[in-house]
């Protein structure tokens, strides 16, 4: 699924595009932020996403705190884990949120 990716792998098989589309349609039907987050956590507990899919999910959330909560939840369930920060960075308003993720998961920027 990721042709030129040679980095660390966080989970074995990323969700197929058609399944992701269905998941996202159901997610967008939820009205409350908490319902969206709970649905994500329930549905994705045993799933694997690529970093771009994670960034797509983050667009559904309105609040920085919810985005941060979801990002921390999904990090270990991300296939192309080395692309994680790069893909999600535009979805956050505050660099501090990304710093929290980096610190919690000991993500060190490659030189």
Phi and psi restraints in degrees (range 20) as a CNS / XPLOR table:
assign (resid 1 and name C) (resid 2 and name N)
       (resid 2 and name CA) (resid 2 and name C) 1.0 -118.4 20.0 2
assign (resid 2 and name N) (resid 2 and name CA)
       (resid 2 and name C) (resid 3 and name N) 1.0 97.4 20.0 2
assign (resid 2 and name C) (resid 3 and name N)
       (resid 3 and name CA) (resid 3 and name C) 1.0 -59.9 20.0 2
assign (resid 3 and name N) (resid 3 and name CA)
       (resid 3 and name C) (resid 4 and name N) 1.0 -51.8 20.0 2
assign (resid 3 and name C) (resid 4 and name N)
       (resid 4 and name CA) (resid 4 and name C) 1.0 -101.7 20.0 2
assign (resid 4 and name N) (resid 4 and name CA)
       (resid 4 and name C) (resid 5 and name N) 1.0 25.8 20.0 2
assign (resid 4 and name C) (resid 5 and name N)
       (resid 5 and name CA) (resid 5 and name C) 1.0 -95.3 20.0 2
assign (resid 5 and name N) (resid 5 and name CA)
       (resid 5 and name C) (resid 6 and name N) 1.0 124.7 20.0 2
assign (resid 5 and name C) (resid 6 and name N)
       (resid 6 and name CA) (resid 6 and name C) 1.0 -124.9 20.0 2
assign (resid 6 and name N) (resid 6 and name CA)
       (resid 6 and name C) (resid 7 and name N) 1.0 13.0 20.0 2
assign (resid 6 and name C) (resid 7 and name N)
       (resid 7 and name CA) (resid 7 and name C) 1.0 -85.8 20.0 2
assign (resid 7 and name N) (resid 7 and name CA)
       (resid 7 and name C) (resid 8 and name N) 1.0 -168.3 20.0 2
assign (resid 7 and name C) (resid 8 and name N)
       (resid 8 and name CA) (resid 8 and name C) 1.0 -64.0 20.0 2
assign (resid 8 and name N) (resid 8 and name CA)
       (resid 8 and name C) (resid 9 and name N) 1.0 147.7 20.0 2
assign (resid 8 and name C) (resid 9 and name N)
       (resid 9 and name CA) (resid 9 and name C) 1.0 -113.7 20.0 2
assign (resid 9 and name N) (resid 9 and name CA)
       (resid 9 and name C) (resid 10 and name N) 1.0 127.2 20.0 2
assign (resid 9 and name C) (resid 10 and name N)
       (resid 10 and name CA) (resid 10 and name C) 1.0 -92.4 20.0 2
assign (resid 10 and name N) (resid 10 and name CA)
       (resid 10 and name C) (resid 11 and name N) 1.0 -21.2 20.0 2
assign (resid 10 and name C) (resid 11 and name N)
       (resid 11 and name CA) (resid 11 and name C) 1.0 -156.6 20.0 2
assign (resid 11 and name N) (resid 11 and name CA)
       (resid 11 and name C) (resid 12 and name N) 1.0 160.7 20.0 2
assign (resid 11 and name C) (resid 12 and name N)
       (resid 12 and name CA) (resid 12 and name C) 1.0 -72.3 20.0 2
assign (resid 12 and name N) (resid 12 and name CA)
       (resid 12 and name C) (resid 13 and name N) 1.0 -51.8 20.0 2
assign (resid 12 and name C) (resid 13 and name N)
       (resid 13 and name CA) (resid 13 and name C) 1.0 -131.5 20.0 2
assign (resid 13 and name N) (resid 13 and name CA)
       (resid 13 and name C) (resid 14 and name N) 1.0 114.3 20.0 2
assign (resid 13 and name C) (resid 14 and name N)
       (resid 14 and name CA) (resid 14 and name C) 1.0 -67.1 20.0 2
assign (resid 14 and name N) (resid 14 and name CA)
       (resid 14 and name C) (resid 15 and name N) 1.0 151.4 20.0 2
assign (resid 14 and name C) (resid 15 and name N)
       (resid 15 and name CA) (resid 15 and name C) 1.0 -60.3 20.0 2
assign (resid 15 and name N) (resid 15 and name CA)
       (resid 15 and name C) (resid 16 and name N) 1.0 138.4 20.0 2
assign (resid 15 and name C) (resid 16 and name N)
       (resid 16 and name CA) (resid 16 and name C) 1.0 -70.0 20.0 2
assign (resid 16 and name N) (resid 16 and name CA)
       (resid 16 and name C) (resid 17 and name N) 1.0 151.9 20.0 2
assign (resid 16 and name C) (resid 17 and name N)
       (resid 17 and name CA) (resid 17 and name C) 1.0 -55.5 20.0 2
assign (resid 17 and name N) (resid 17 and name CA)
       (resid 17 and name C) (resid 18 and name N) 1.0 -43.8 20.0 2
assign (resid 17 and name C) (resid 18 and name N)
       (resid 18 and name CA) (resid 18 and name C) 1.0 -66.4 20.0 2
assign (resid 18 and name N) (resid 18 and name CA)
       (resid 18 and name C) (resid 19 and name N) 1.0 -37.9 20.0 2
assign (resid 18 and name C) (resid 19 and name N)
       (resid 19 and name CA) (resid 19 and name C) 1.0 -67.2 20.0 2
assign (resid 19 and name N) (resid 19 and name CA)
       (resid 19 and name C) (resid 20 and name N) 1.0 -38.8 20.0 2
assign (resid 19 and name C) (resid 20 and name N)
       (resid 20 and name CA) (resid 20 and name C) 1.0 -63.4 20.0 2
assign (resid 20 and name N) (resid 20 and name CA)
       (resid 20 and name C) (resid 21 and name N) 1.0 -40.8 20.0 2
assign (resid 20 and name C) (resid 21 and name N)
       (resid 21 and name CA) (resid 21 and name C) 1.0 -59.9 20.0 2
assign (resid 21 and name N) (resid 21 and name CA)
       (resid 21 and name C) (resid 22 and name N) 1.0 -45.3 20.0 2
assign (resid 21 and name C) (resid 22 and name N)
       (resid 22 and name CA) (resid 22 and name C) 1.0 -64.0 20.0 2
assign (resid 22 and name N) (resid 22 and name CA)
       (resid 22 and name C) (resid 23 and name N) 1.0 -43.0 20.0 2
assign (resid 22 and name C) (resid 23 and name N)
       (resid 23 and name CA) (resid 23 and name C) 1.0 -57.8 20.0 2
assign (resid 23 and name N) (resid 23 and name CA)
       (resid 23 and name C) (resid 24 and name N) 1.0 -46.1 20.0 2
assign (resid 23 and name C) (resid 24 and name N)
       (resid 24 and name CA) (resid 24 and name C) 1.0 -67.4 20.0 2
assign (resid 24 and name N) (resid 24 and name CA)
       (resid 24 and name C) (resid 25 and name N) 1.0 -36.6 20.0 2
assign (resid 24 and name C) (resid 25 and name N)
       (resid 25 and name CA) (resid 25 and name C) 1.0 -60.9 20.0 2
assign (resid 25 and name N) (resid 25 and name CA)
       (resid 25 and name C) (resid 26 and name N) 1.0 -46.3 20.0 2
assign (resid 25 and name C) (resid 26 and name N)
       (resid 26 and name CA) (resid 26 and name C) 1.0 -63.9 20.0 2
assign (resid 26 and name N) (resid 26 and name CA)
       (resid 26 and name C) (resid 27 and name N) 1.0 -40.0 20.0 2
assign (resid 26 and name C) (resid 27 and name N)
       (resid 27 and name CA) (resid 27 and name C) 1.0 -61.4 20.0 2
assign (resid 27 and name N) (resid 27 and name CA)
       (resid 27 and name C) (resid 28 and name N) 1.0 -44.8 20.0 2
assign (resid 27 and name C) (resid 28 and name N)
       (resid 28 and name CA) (resid 28 and name C) 1.0 -68.9 20.0 2
assign (resid 28 and name N) (resid 28 and name CA)
       (resid 28 and name C) (resid 29 and name N) 1.0 -17.2 20.0 2
assign (resid 28 and name C) (resid 29 and name N)
       (resid 29 and name CA) (resid 29 and name C) 1.0 -78.0 20.0 2
assign (resid 29 and name N) (resid 29 and name CA)
       (resid 29 and name C) (resid 30 and name N) 1.0 -15.2 20.0 2
assign (resid 29 and name C) (resid 30 and name N)
       (resid 30 and name CA) (resid 30 and name C) 1.0 -75.8 20.0 2
assign (resid 30 and name N) (resid 30 and name CA)
       (resid 30 and name C) (resid 31 and name N) 1.0 139.2 20.0 2
assign (resid 30 and name C) (resid 31 and name N)
       (resid 31 and name CA) (resid 31 and name C) 1.0 -93.0 20.0 2
assign (resid 31 and name N) (resid 31 and name CA)
       (resid 31 and name C) (resid 32 and name N) 1.0 -41.9 20.0 2
assign (resid 31 and name C) (resid 32 and name N)
       (resid 32 and name CA) (resid 32 and name C) 1.0 -91.2 20.0 2
assign (resid 32 and name N) (resid 32 and name CA)
       (resid 32 and name C) (resid 33 and name N) 1.0 143.7 20.0 2
assign (resid 32 and name C) (resid 33 and name N)
       (resid 33 and name CA) (resid 33 and name C) 1.0 -55.4 20.0 2
assign (resid 33 and name N) (resid 33 and name CA)
       (resid 33 and name C) (resid 34 and name N) 1.0 -44.7 20.0 2
assign (resid 33 and name C) (resid 34 and name N)
       (resid 34 and name CA) (resid 34 and name C) 1.0 -63.3 20.0 2
assign (resid 34 and name N) (resid 34 and name CA)
       (resid 34 and name C) (resid 35 and name N) 1.0 -38.9 20.0 2
assign (resid 34 and name C) (resid 35 and name N)
       (resid 35 and name CA) (resid 35 and name C) 1.0 -64.7 20.0 2
assign (resid 35 and name N) (resid 35 and name CA)
       (resid 35 and name C) (resid 36 and name N) 1.0 -39.1 20.0 2
assign (resid 35 and name C) (resid 36 and name N)
       (resid 36 and name CA) (resid 36 and name C) 1.0 -63.3 20.0 2
assign (resid 36 and name N) (resid 36 and name CA)
       (resid 36 and name C) (resid 37 and name N) 1.0 -47.0 20.0 2
assign (resid 36 and name C) (resid 37 and name N)
       (resid 37 and name CA) (resid 37 and name C) 1.0 -64.3 20.0 2
assign (resid 37 and name N) (resid 37 and name CA)
       (resid 37 and name C) (resid 38 and name N) 1.0 -44.6 20.0 2
assign (resid 37 and name C) (resid 38 and name N)
       (resid 38 and name CA) (resid 38 and name C) 1.0 -63.2 20.0 2
assign (resid 38 and name N) (resid 38 and name CA)
       (resid 38 and name C) (resid 39 and name N) 1.0 -40.8 20.0 2
assign (resid 38 and name C) (resid 39 and name N)
       (resid 39 and name CA) (resid 39 and name C) 1.0 -60.7 20.0 2
assign (resid 39 and name N) (resid 39 and name CA)
       (resid 39 and name C) (resid 40 and name N) 1.0 -45.2 20.0 2
assign (resid 39 and name C) (resid 40 and name N)
       (resid 40 and name CA) (resid 40 and name C) 1.0 -59.2 20.0 2
assign (resid 40 and name N) (resid 40 and name CA)
       (resid 40 and name C) (resid 41 and name N) 1.0 -48.4 20.0 2
assign (resid 40 and name C) (resid 41 and name N)
       (resid 41 and name CA) (resid 41 and name C) 1.0 -64.4 20.0 2
assign (resid 41 and name N) (resid 41 and name CA)
       (resid 41 and name C) (resid 42 and name N) 1.0 -39.2 20.0 2
assign (resid 41 and name C) (resid 42 and name N)
       (resid 42 and name CA) (resid 42 and name C) 1.0 -68.5 20.0 2
assign (resid 42 and name N) (resid 42 and name CA)
       (resid 42 and name C) (resid 43 and name N) 1.0 -49.3 20.0 2
assign (resid 42 and name C) (resid 43 and name N)
       (resid 43 and name CA) (resid 43 and name C) 1.0 -70.3 20.0 2
assign (resid 43 and name N) (resid 43 and name CA)
       (resid 43 and name C) (resid 44 and name N) 1.0 -37.2 20.0 2
assign (resid 43 and name C) (resid 44 and name N)
       (resid 44 and name CA) (resid 44 and name C) 1.0 -96.1 20.0 2
assign (resid 44 and name N) (resid 44 and name CA)
       (resid 44 and name C) (resid 45 and name N) 1.0 4.8 20.0 2
assign (resid 44 and name C) (resid 45 and name N)
       (resid 45 and name CA) (resid 45 and name C) 1.0 -53.0 20.0 2
assign (resid 45 and name N) (resid 45 and name CA)
       (resid 45 and name C) (resid 46 and name N) 1.0 -43.1 20.0 2
assign (resid 45 and name C) (resid 46 and name N)
       (resid 46 and name CA) (resid 46 and name C) 1.0 -113.3 20.0 2
assign (resid 46 and name N) (resid 46 and name CA)
       (resid 46 and name C) (resid 47 and name N) 1.0 29.3 20.0 2
assign (resid 46 and name C) (resid 47 and name N)
       (resid 47 and name CA) (resid 47 and name C) 1.0 -114.2 20.0 2
assign (resid 47 and name N) (resid 47 and name CA)
       (resid 47 and name C) (resid 48 and name N) 1.0 168.7 20.0 2
assign (resid 47 and name C) (resid 48 and name N)
       (resid 48 and name CA) (resid 48 and name C) 1.0 -133.1 20.0 2
assign (resid 48 and name N) (resid 48 and name CA)
       (resid 48 and name C) (resid 49 and name N) 1.0 131.1 20.0 2
assign (resid 48 and name C) (resid 49 and name N)
       (resid 49 and name CA) (resid 49 and name C) 1.0 -116.5 20.0 2
assign (resid 49 and name N) (resid 49 and name CA)
       (resid 49 and name C) (resid 50 and name N) 1.0 161.2 20.0 2
assign (resid 49 and name C) (resid 50 and name N)
       (resid 50 and name CA) (resid 50 and name C) 1.0 -92.3 20.0 2
assign (resid 50 and name N) (resid 50 and name CA)
       (resid 50 and name C) (resid 51 and name N) 1.0 160.5 20.0 2
assign (resid 50 and name C) (resid 51 and name N)
       (resid 51 and name CA) (resid 51 and name C) 1.0 -58.0 20.0 2
assign (resid 51 and name N) (resid 51 and name CA)
       (resid 51 and name C) (resid 52 and name N) 1.0 -36.0 20.0 2
assign (resid 51 and name C) (resid 52 and name N)
       (resid 52 and name CA) (resid 52 and name C) 1.0 -63.7 20.0 2
assign (resid 52 and name N) (resid 52 and name CA)
       (resid 52 and name C) (resid 53 and name N) 1.0 -38.1 20.0 2
assign (resid 52 and name C) (resid 53 and name N)
       (resid 53 and name CA) (resid 53 and name C) 1.0 -66.1 20.0 2
assign (resid 53 and name N) (resid 53 and name CA)
       (resid 53 and name C) (resid 54 and name N) 1.0 -39.0 20.0 2
assign (resid 53 and name C) (resid 54 and name N)
       (resid 54 and name CA) (resid 54 and name C) 1.0 -58.9 20.0 2
assign (resid 54 and name N) (resid 54 and name CA)
       (resid 54 and name C) (resid 55 and name N) 1.0 -45.9 20.0 2
assign (resid 54 and name C) (resid 55 and name N)
       (resid 55 and name CA) (resid 55 and name C) 1.0 -61.1 20.0 2
assign (resid 55 and name N) (resid 55 and name CA)
       (resid 55 and name C) (resid 56 and name N) 1.0 -38.3 20.0 2
assign (resid 55 and name C) (resid 56 and name N)
       (resid 56 and name CA) (resid 56 and name C) 1.0 -63.2 20.0 2
assign (resid 56 and name N) (resid 56 and name CA)
       (resid 56 and name C) (resid 57 and name N) 1.0 -42.2 20.0 2
assign (resid 56 and name C) (resid 57 and name N)
       (resid 57 and name CA) (resid 57 and name C) 1.0 -64.6 20.0 2
assign (resid 57 and name N) (resid 57 and name CA)
       (resid 57 and name C) (resid 58 and name N) 1.0 -41.0 20.0 2
assign (resid 57 and name C) (resid 58 and name N)
       (resid 58 and name CA) (resid 58 and name C) 1.0 -59.0 20.0 2
assign (resid 58 and name N) (resid 58 and name CA)
       (resid 58 and name C) (resid 59 and name N) 1.0 -27.3 20.0 2
assign (resid 58 and name C) (resid 59 and name N)
       (resid 59 and name CA) (resid 59 and name C) 1.0 -65.6 20.0 2
assign (resid 59 and name N) (resid 59 and name CA)
       (resid 59 and name C) (resid 60 and name N) 1.0 -21.8 20.0 2
assign (resid 59 and name C) (resid 60 and name N)
       (resid 60 and name CA) (resid 60 and name C) 1.0 -75.0 20.0 2
assign (resid 60 and name N) (resid 60 and name CA)
       (resid 60 and name C) (resid 61 and name N) 1.0 -26.1 20.0 2
assign (resid 60 and name C) (resid 61 and name N)
       (resid 61 and name CA) (resid 61 and name C) 1.0 -86.7 20.0 2
assign (resid 61 and name N) (resid 61 and name CA)
       (resid 61 and name C) (resid 62 and name N) 1.0 143.9 20.0 2
assign (resid 61 and name C) (resid 62 and name N)
       (resid 62 and name CA) (resid 62 and name C) 1.0 -93.1 20.0 2
assign (resid 62 and name N) (resid 62 and name CA)
       (resid 62 and name C) (resid 63 and name N) 1.0 -38.2 20.0 2
assign (resid 62 and name C) (resid 63 and name N)
       (resid 63 and name CA) (resid 63 and name C) 1.0 -98.7 20.0 2
assign (resid 63 and name N) (resid 63 and name CA)
       (resid 63 and name C) (resid 64 and name N) 1.0 139.7 20.0 2
assign (resid 63 and name C) (resid 64 and name N)
       (resid 64 and name CA) (resid 64 and name C) 1.0 -56.2 20.0 2
assign (resid 64 and name N) (resid 64 and name CA)
       (resid 64 and name C) (resid 65 and name N) 1.0 -42.2 20.0 2
assign (resid 64 and name C) (resid 65 and name N)
       (resid 65 and name CA) (resid 65 and name C) 1.0 -61.2 20.0 2
assign (resid 65 and name N) (resid 65 and name CA)
       (resid 65 and name C) (resid 66 and name N) 1.0 -41.0 20.0 2
assign (resid 65 and name C) (resid 66 and name N)
       (resid 66 and name CA) (resid 66 and name C) 1.0 -68.8 20.0 2
assign (resid 66 and name N) (resid 66 and name CA)
       (resid 66 and name C) (resid 67 and name N) 1.0 -41.2 20.0 2
assign (resid 66 and name C) (resid 67 and name N)
       (resid 67 and name CA) (resid 67 and name C) 1.0 -59.7 20.0 2
assign (resid 67 and name N) (resid 67 and name CA)
       (resid 67 and name C) (resid 68 and name N) 1.0 -43.7 20.0 2
assign (resid 67 and name C) (resid 68 and name N)
       (resid 68 and name CA) (resid 68 and name C) 1.0 -63.3 20.0 2
assign (resid 68 and name N) (resid 68 and name CA)
       (resid 68 and name C) (resid 69 and name N) 1.0 -44.9 20.0 2
assign (resid 68 and name C) (resid 69 and name N)
       (resid 69 and name CA) (resid 69 and name C) 1.0 -58.1 20.0 2
assign (resid 69 and name N) (resid 69 and name CA)
       (resid 69 and name C) (resid 70 and name N) 1.0 -47.8 20.0 2
assign (resid 69 and name C) (resid 70 and name N)
       (resid 70 and name CA) (resid 70 and name C) 1.0 -65.0 20.0 2
assign (resid 70 and name N) (resid 70 and name CA)
       (resid 70 and name C) (resid 71 and name N) 1.0 -44.0 20.0 2
assign (resid 70 and name C) (resid 71 and name N)
       (resid 71 and name CA) (resid 71 and name C) 1.0 -59.2 20.0 2
assign (resid 71 and name N) (resid 71 and name CA)
       (resid 71 and name C) (resid 72 and name N) 1.0 -41.6 20.0 2
assign (resid 71 and name C) (resid 72 and name N)
       (resid 72 and name CA) (resid 72 and name C) 1.0 -66.2 20.0 2
assign (resid 72 and name N) (resid 72 and name CA)
       (resid 72 and name C) (resid 73 and name N) 1.0 -37.8 20.0 2
assign (resid 72 and name C) (resid 73 and name N)
       (resid 73 and name CA) (resid 73 and name C) 1.0 -65.2 20.0 2
assign (resid 73 and name N) (resid 73 and name CA)
       (resid 73 and name C) (resid 74 and name N) 1.0 -44.4 20.0 2
assign (resid 73 and name C) (resid 74 and name N)
       (resid 74 and name CA) (resid 74 and name C) 1.0 -88.1 20.0 2
assign (resid 74 and name N) (resid 74 and name CA)
       (resid 74 and name C) (resid 75 and name N) 1.0 -12.9 20.0 2
assign (resid 74 and name C) (resid 75 and name N)
       (resid 75 and name CA) (resid 75 and name C) 1.0 -50.3 20.0 2
assign (resid 75 and name N) (resid 75 and name CA)
       (resid 75 and name C) (resid 76 and name N) 1.0 -52.2 20.0 2
assign (resid 75 and name C) (resid 76 and name N)
       (resid 76 and name CA) (resid 76 and name C) 1.0 -73.4 20.0 2
assign (resid 76 and name N) (resid 76 and name CA)
       (resid 76 and name C) (resid 77 and name N) 1.0 -8.0 20.0 2
assign (resid 76 and name C) (resid 77 and name N)
       (resid 77 and name CA) (resid 77 and name C) 1.0 -106.4 20.0 2
assign (resid 77 and name N) (resid 77 and name CA)
       (resid 77 and name C) (resid 78 and name N) 1.0 25.9 20.0 2
assign (resid 77 and name C) (resid 78 and name N)
       (resid 78 and name CA) (resid 78 and name C) 1.0 -109.2 20.0 2
assign (resid 78 and name N) (resid 78 and name CA)
       (resid 78 and name C) (resid 79 and name N) 1.0 125.5 20.0 2
assign (resid 78 and name C) (resid 79 and name N)
       (resid 79 and name CA) (resid 79 and name C) 1.0 -63.8 20.0 2
assign (resid 79 and name N) (resid 79 and name CA)
       (resid 79 and name C) (resid 80 and name N) 1.0 -60.6 20.0 2
assign (resid 79 and name C) (resid 80 and name N)
       (resid 80 and name CA) (resid 80 and name C) 1.0 -91.3 20.0 2
assign (resid 80 and name N) (resid 80 and name CA)
       (resid 80 and name C) (resid 81 and name N) 1.0 69.7 20.0 2
assign (resid 80 and name C) (resid 81 and name N)
       (resid 81 and name CA) (resid 81 and name C) 1.0 -60.8 20.0 2
assign (resid 81 and name N) (resid 81 and name CA)
       (resid 81 and name C) (resid 82 and name N) 1.0 -27.1 20.0 2
assign (resid 81 and name C) (resid 82 and name N)
       (resid 82 and name CA) (resid 82 and name C) 1.0 -71.3 20.0 2
assign (resid 82 and name N) (resid 82 and name CA)
       (resid 82 and name C) (resid 83 and name N) 1.0 -17.2 20.0 2
assign (resid 82 and name C) (resid 83 and name N)
       (resid 83 and name CA) (resid 83 and name C) 1.0 -92.1 20.0 2
assign (resid 83 and name N) (resid 83 and name CA)
       (resid 83 and name C) (resid 84 and name N) 1.0 -3.5 20.0 2
assign (resid 83 and name C) (resid 84 and name N)
       (resid 84 and name CA) (resid 84 and name C) 1.0 -54.7 20.0 2
assign (resid 84 and name N) (resid 84 and name CA)
       (resid 84 and name C) (resid 85 and name N) 1.0 -59.4 20.0 2
assign (resid 84 and name C) (resid 85 and name N)
       (resid 85 and name CA) (resid 85 and name C) 1.0 -63.1 20.0 2
assign (resid 85 and name N) (resid 85 and name CA)
       (resid 85 and name C) (resid 86 and name N) 1.0 -42.8 20.0 2
assign (resid 85 and name C) (resid 86 and name N)
       (resid 86 and name CA) (resid 86 and name C) 1.0 -59.0 20.0 2
assign (resid 86 and name N) (resid 86 and name CA)
       (resid 86 and name C) (resid 87 and name N) 1.0 -43.1 20.0 2
assign (resid 86 and name C) (resid 87 and name N)
       (resid 87 and name CA) (resid 87 and name C) 1.0 -72.6 20.0 2
assign (resid 87 and name N) (resid 87 and name CA)
       (resid 87 and name C) (resid 88 and name N) 1.0 -39.5 20.0 2
assign (resid 87 and name C) (resid 88 and name N)
       (resid 88 and name CA) (resid 88 and name C) 1.0 -86.0 20.0 2
assign (resid 88 and name N) (resid 88 and name CA)
       (resid 88 and name C) (resid 89 and name N) 1.0 -18.7 20.0 2
assign (resid 88 and name C) (resid 89 and name N)
       (resid 89 and name CA) (resid 89 and name C) 1.0 -46.3 20.0 2
assign (resid 89 and name N) (resid 89 and name CA)
       (resid 89 and name C) (resid 90 and name N) 1.0 -48.1 20.0 2
assign (resid 89 and name C) (resid 90 and name N)
       (resid 90 and name CA) (resid 90 and name C) 1.0 -65.4 20.0 2
assign (resid 90 and name N) (resid 90 and name CA)
       (resid 90 and name C) (resid 91 and name N) 1.0 -14.9 20.0 2
assign (resid 90 and name C) (resid 91 and name N)
       (resid 91 and name CA) (resid 91 and name C) 1.0 -85.5 20.0 2
assign (resid 91 and name N) (resid 91 and name CA)
       (resid 91 and name C) (resid 92 and name N) 1.0 -9.2 20.0 2
assign (resid 91 and name C) (resid 92 and name N)
       (resid 92 and name CA) (resid 92 and name C) 1.0 -108.6 20.0 2
assign (resid 92 and name N) (resid 92 and name CA)
       (resid 92 and name C) (resid 93 and name N) 1.0 141.6 20.0 2
assign (resid 92 and name C) (resid 93 and name N)
       (resid 93 and name CA) (resid 93 and name C) 1.0 -82.3 20.0 2
assign (resid 93 and name N) (resid 93 and name CA)
       (resid 93 and name C) (resid 94 and name N) 1.0 -30.9 20.0 2
assign (resid 93 and name C) (resid 94 and name N)
       (resid 94 and name CA) (resid 94 and name C) 1.0 -117.4 20.0 2
assign (resid 94 and name N) (resid 94 and name CA)
       (resid 94 and name C) (resid 95 and name N) 1.0 130.1 20.0 2
assign (resid 94 and name C) (resid 95 and name N)
       (resid 95 and name CA) (resid 95 and name C) 1.0 -61.7 20.0 2
assign (resid 95 and name N) (resid 95 and name CA)
       (resid 95 and name C) (resid 96 and name N) 1.0 -28.3 20.0 2
assign (resid 95 and name C) (resid 96 and name N)
       (resid 96 and name CA) (resid 96 and name C) 1.0 -57.9 20.0 2
assign (resid 96 and name N) (resid 96 and name CA)
       (resid 96 and name C) (resid 97 and name N) 1.0 -35.7 20.0 2
assign (resid 96 and name C) (resid 97 and name N)
       (resid 97 and name CA) (resid 97 and name C) 1.0 -63.1 20.0 2
assign (resid 97 and name N) (resid 97 and name CA)
       (resid 97 and name C) (resid 98 and name N) 1.0 -44.9 20.0 2
assign (resid 97 and name C) (resid 98 and name N)
       (resid 98 and name CA) (resid 98 and name C) 1.0 -65.1 20.0 2
assign (resid 98 and name N) (resid 98 and name CA)
       (resid 98 and name C) (resid 99 and name N) 1.0 -37.8 20.0 2
assign (resid 98 and name C) (resid 99 and name N)
       (resid 99 and name CA) (resid 99 and name C) 1.0 -60.2 20.0 2
assign (resid 99 and name N) (resid 99 and name CA)
       (resid 99 and name C) (resid 100 and name N) 1.0 -40.0 20.0 2
assign (resid 99 and name C) (resid 100 and name N)
       (resid 100 and name CA) (resid 100 and name C) 1.0 -61.8 20.0 2
assign (resid 100 and name N) (resid 100 and name CA)
       (resid 100 and name C) (resid 101 and name N) 1.0 -42.9 20.0 2
assign (resid 100 and name C) (resid 101 and name N)
       (resid 101 and name CA) (resid 101 and name C) 1.0 -64.4 20.0 2
assign (resid 101 and name N) (resid 101 and name CA)
       (resid 101 and name C) (resid 102 and name N) 1.0 -46.8 20.0 2
assign (resid 101 and name C) (resid 102 and name N)
       (resid 102 and name CA) (resid 102 and name C) 1.0 -59.4 20.0 2
assign (resid 102 and name N) (resid 102 and name CA)
       (resid 102 and name C) (resid 103 and name N) 1.0 -42.8 20.0 2
assign (resid 102 and name C) (resid 103 and name N)
       (resid 103 and name CA) (resid 103 and name C) 1.0 -67.6 20.0 2
assign (resid 103 and name N) (resid 103 and name CA)
       (resid 103 and name C) (resid 104 and name N) 1.0 -45.8 20.0 2
assign (resid 103 and name C) (resid 104 and name N)
       (resid 104 and name CA) (resid 104 and name C) 1.0 -62.0 20.0 2
assign (resid 104 and name N) (resid 104 and name CA)
       (resid 104 and name C) (resid 105 and name N) 1.0 -39.3 20.0 2
assign (resid 104 and name C) (resid 105 and name N)
       (resid 105 and name CA) (resid 105 and name C) 1.0 -103.4 20.0 2
assign (resid 105 and name N) (resid 105 and name CA)
       (resid 105 and name C) (resid 106 and name N) 1.0 9.9 20.0 2
assign (resid 105 and name C) (resid 106 and name N)
       (resid 106 and name CA) (resid 106 and name C) 1.0 52.0 20.0 2
assign (resid 106 and name N) (resid 106 and name CA)
       (resid 106 and name C) (resid 107 and name N) 1.0 50.0 20.0 2
assign (resid 106 and name C) (resid 107 and name N)
       (resid 107 and name CA) (resid 107 and name C) 1.0 -86.8 20.0 2
assign (resid 107 and name N) (resid 107 and name CA)
       (resid 107 and name C) (resid 108 and name N) 1.0 119.8 20.0 2
assign (resid 107 and name C) (resid 108 and name N)
       (resid 108 and name CA) (resid 108 and name C) 1.0 -109.9 20.0 2
assign (resid 108 and name N) (resid 108 and name CA)
       (resid 108 and name C) (resid 109 and name N) 1.0 128.7 20.0 2
assign (resid 108 and name C) (resid 109 and name N)
       (resid 109 and name CA) (resid 109 and name C) 1.0 -66.6 20.0 2
assign (resid 109 and name N) (resid 109 and name CA)
       (resid 109 and name C) (resid 110 and name N) 1.0 130.5 20.0 2
assign (resid 109 and name C) (resid 110 and name N)
       (resid 110 and name CA) (resid 110 and name C) 1.0 -75.1 20.0 2
assign (resid 110 and name N) (resid 110 and name CA)
       (resid 110 and name C) (resid 111 and name N) 1.0 144.9 20.0 2
